[in-house]
């Protein structure tokens, strides 16, 4: 196959269909008709001699050959884009859309700050926020289908860069009038009540102490630190999980109508307390403090647009006083 005879636009169609698994969604992103996307795929199939995508229950399913090609095509298109934009990235004129994965908590805490800043300095830039709960988040980062991931992380491989965004603290939350609101809440008292927990993947399979090893990236998908600790301490009570949910936003309404106990990021808990009639417990122990981080693939170090967005994120956080001095110097 002579690659010089292939229209490079066909690879952009390939990438869009790979991203969305949908002809219609790809056409909307590219600004062309669904028929044009289908026609482009047909031409690319003939050139590569593979079906590339076949209809499935959840949309267009990539073939093994398409999965093999995807990382290289994404990397190639990224290099072309970087070469063109290296000295020409103009925030005020660009129509670029950046793709970020985040949990609902981080999306509601960090993303609004970034949107507020971008609305004044680069109003034409778009953001697409994808769920952190997807099991293929790191693969999407590797393949260039995501620009950044916001969340909690442990060890990272060399190909992935990181920077602190904000410091977050856990809060143990119950409904107002709950027996635990009277006096100091010890672990023993907290463990005597059933819990609602956030499992960002919807389950804890292959999760070790709350972290999932995703292509060498340790990302926290189990948030309930007390539950994890109780399972490891043979001398203490083991807290019972009554309800598990994949989103932080599901926890407040569950707590408001029950005697369950939940653990939430403090900023999120404070925003939910008044609308849902919740109380943050006075704990007998030090709450866990963690860093919310942004991670990106090392190739973004050569992308002036992505580096600019990282700087905007840093400025957005610094402008509210919600970050740390460490985060402002690293983002």
RAVEN-V687149 format. One record per backbone hydrogen bond with DSSP energy under -1.0 kcal/mol. NH is the residue of the N-H (numbers start at 0). CO is the residue of the C=O. E is the energy in kcal/mol with one decimal. If there is no record, write none. Layout:
nh=[NH & NH]
co=[CO & CO]
e=[E & E]
//
This chain:
nh=[4 & 5 & 9 & 11 & 12 & 13 & 14 & 15 & 16 & 17 & 18 & 19 & 20 & 25 & 26 & 27 & 28 & 29 & 30 & 31 & 36 & 37 & 38 & 39 & 40 & 41 & 42 & 43 & 44 & 45 & 46 & 47 & 48 & 49 & 52 & 53 & 55 & 58 & 59 & 60 & 62 & 66 & 67 & 68 & 69 & 72 & 73 & 74 & 75 & 76 & 77 & 78 & 79 & 80 & 81 & 82 & 83 & 84 & 85 & 88 & 92 & 93 & 97 & 99 & 100 & 101 & 106 & 107 & 108 & 109 & 113 & 114 & 115 & 116 & 117 & 118 & 119 & 120 & 121 & 124 & 125 & 127 & 129 & 131 & 133 & 136 & 139 & 140 & 141 & 142 & 144 & 145 & 146 & 147 & 148 & 149 & 150 & 153 & 159 & 160 & 162 & 164 & 165 & 167 & 169 & 170 & 172 & 173 & 175 & 177 & 180 & 181 & 184 & 189 & 190 & 192 & 194 & 195 & 196 & 198 & 199 & 201 & 206 & 207 & 210 & 211 & 213 & 213 & 216 & 217 & 218 & 219 & 220 & 221 & 222 & 224 & 227 & 228 & 229 & 230 & 232 & 235 & 241 & 242 & 244 & 250 & 254 & 255 & 257 & 260 & 261 & 263 & 265 & 268 & 269 & 270 & 271 & 272 & 275 & 277 & 278 & 280 & 283 & 289 & 291 & 292 & 293 & 294 & 295 & 297 & 299 & 300 & 301 & 302 & 306 & 307 & 308 & 309 & 310 & 311 & 312 & 313 & 314 & 315 & 316 & 317 & 318 & 319 & 321 & 327 & 328 & 329 & 330]
co=[1 & 2 & 6 & 7 & 8 & 9 & 10 & 11 & 12 & 13 & 14 & 15 & 16 & 21 & 22 & 23 & 24 & 25 & 26 & 26 & 32 & 33 & 34 & 35 & 36 & 37 & 38 & 39 & 40 & 41 & 42 & 43 & 44 & 44 & 50 & 60 & 58 & 55 & 20 & 53 & 51 & 62 & 63 & 64 & 65 & 68 & 69 & 70 & 71 & 72 & 73 & 74 & 75 & 76 & 77 & 78 & 79 & 80 & 81 & 84 & 89 & 89 & 125 & 127 & 147 & 129 & 102 & 103 & 104 & 105 & 109 & 110 & 111 & 112 & 113 & 114 & 116 & 116 & 117 & 121 & 95 & 97 & 99 & 101 & 130 & 133 & 135 & 136 & 137 & 138 & 139 & 139 & 98 & 98 & 294 & 100 & 292 & 217 & 156 & 295 & 293 & 291 & 291 & 289 & 287 & 263 & 261 & 278 & 276 & 174 & 177 & 178 & 281 & 185 & 186 & 189 & 239 & 260 & 242 & 244 & 220 & 198 & 203 & 210 & 207 & 218 & 211 & 216 & 213 & 154 & 211 & 151 & 209 & 209 & 197 & 222 & 223 & 224 & 225 & 226 & 228 & 232 & 194 & 194 & 196 & 247 & 250 & 251 & 254 & 193 & 172 & 170 & 168 & 264 & 265 & 266 & 267 & 268 & 271 & 272 & 173 & 171 & 184 & 167 & 165 & 150 & 162 & 148 & 160 & 158 & 296 & 297 & 298 & 299 & 302 & 303 & 304 & 305 & 306 & 307 & 308 & 309 & 310 & 311 & 312 & 313 & 314 & 316 & 316 & 323 & 324 & 325 & 326]
e=[-1.8 & -1.7 & -1.9 & -1.1 & -1.8 & -2.3 & -2.5 & -2.0 & -2.5 & -2.5 & -2.1 & -2.4 & -2.9 & -1.8 & -2.2 & -2.0 & -1.9 & -2.4 & -1.4 & -1.9 & -1.7 & -2.4 & -2.3 & -2.4 & -2.5 & -2.1 & -2.0 & -2.2 & -2.8 & -1.9 & -1.9 & -2.4 & -2.2 & -1.2 & -2.9 & -2.5 & -2.2 & -1.4 & -2.5 & -3.4 & -2.6 & -2.4 & -1.8 & -2.0 & -2.2 & -2.5 & -2.7 & -2.3 & -2.5 & -2.6 & -2.1 & -2.1 & -2.1 & -2.6 & -2.8 & -2.4 & -2.0 & -2.7 & -1.4 & -1.2 & -1.5 & -2.6 & -2.8 & -2.8 & -2.0 & -2.5 & -2.8 & -1.6 & -1.1 & -3.2 & -1.7 & -2.9 & -2.3 & -1.8 & -2.8 & -2.2 & -1.2 & -1.7 & -2.7 & -1.7 & -2.2 & -2.6 & -3.2 & -1.2 & -1.2 & -1.1 & -2.3 & -1.8 & -2.7 & -2.3 & -2.4 & -1.3 & -2.5 & -1.7 & -1.9 & -3.2 & -2.4 & -3.5 & -1.7 & -3.2 & -1.5 & -3.0 & -1.1 & -3.4 & -2.5 & -2.3 & -3.5 & -2.2 & -2.5 & -1.6 & -2.2 & -1.4 & -3.0 & -2.5 & -2.9 & -1.4 & -2.6 & -2.5 & -2.4 & -2.7 & -2.4 & -2.5 & -1.6 & -2.7 & -2.0 & -2.7 & -1.1 & -2.9 & -1.7 & -2.5 & -2.2 & -2.4 & -2.3 & -1.9 & -1.6 & -1.4 & -1.6 & -2.6 & -2.4 & -1.5 & -1.3 & -1.2 & -2.5 & -1.8 & -2.5 & -1.7 & -2.4 & -2.3 & -1.6 & -1.9 & -2.3 & -2.7 & -3.3 & -2.6 & -2.7 & -1.7 & -1.7 & -1.6 & -2.0 & -2.7 & -3.3 & -2.9 & -2.2 & -3.1 & -3.0 & -3.3 & -2.6 & -2.4 & -1.8 & -2.9 & -2.3 & -1.7 & -1.7 & -1.5 & -2.4 & -1.9 & -2.1 & -2.1 & -1.8 & -2.1 & -2.4 & -2.2 & -2.5 & -2.6 & -2.2 & -2.7 & -2.0 & -1.4 & -1.1 & -2.2 & -1.2 & -1.0 & -2.6]
//
